[in-house]
């Protein structure tokens, strides 16, 4: 419930008061969604967004003037944060610097980030207990410029088949753009390099089974624009993608929406927006709520990686 105190609004969130300045500022001109609409959306999917972000270093994509203005990629927690905001320090070897990134543990922290003009939340695939050991394997089905969404859906079905054969439980979602993501919870026992190798081995298996639709070609210039790139590199250190329930900076305010596998063959990304997701969430709840209970050991994928490397598959360039 919002309490008016023009030109600001106060939201009561889990026992904390978060002030929203300029609540009527329009962030999404086409549907007319305001800053307050954005905050109310995140309140509506509160348990889901916190589950997706919990204890992960998180990059914020901020739009101080709305999505038609400048986009700010913010690693460090913005200044002026209240004492109850939490952070985790991460190190960037390329630059020899550290950053104290947002580390969400409660919904009020998400809403405060919205107050600071955050639209999108992009967390790491590791948690603050050990930021160097991922606990989330991310399968990113990234369509080329000429790739139809039908193709993305077909590749997702094949990815699901491979996951089933491995005994891994995948949790699919739309990206909020033109692709699909699948998340798999894994044991935090391996570094980023091994998780990336495992992801590449899986991607190659998907490519083998659907060569007309999927590819793992490393260099963008060499890819077929009509195919889906199974982007294993989203598992590299400090690579982040929009989490489940994150709004995207698109004209229609689309959302990265969790799906059931039964929905994947017929889903349409444009169906999931700031306007439509609250009702869906109220009806279905958090479709990713059980992800922490479905932990997969990537050892079989590392064996696939060793097999592929022994057979001469070319390794992608090393990340910095």
Secondary structure, DSSP 8 states (H G I E B T S, - for coil): -EEEETTEEEEEETTEEEEEETTT-EEETTTTEEHHHHHHHHHHTHHHHHHHHTT-EEEEEE-TT-TTS--EEE-S--TT--TT--EEEEEETTTTEEEEEEE--SHHHHHHHHHTTEEEEEE-SS-TT-TTS--EEEEEEEE-TT--HHHHHHHHHHHHHHHHHHT---EEEE-SSS-EEEEEEE-TTS-HHHHHHHHHHHHHHHHHHTTTTEE--SSGGGS-TTSEEE-GGGGSTT-----TT-B-SSTT-BB--B--HHHHTT--GGG-BHHHHHHHHHHH--TTTTGGG-EE-THHHHHHHHHHHHTT--------
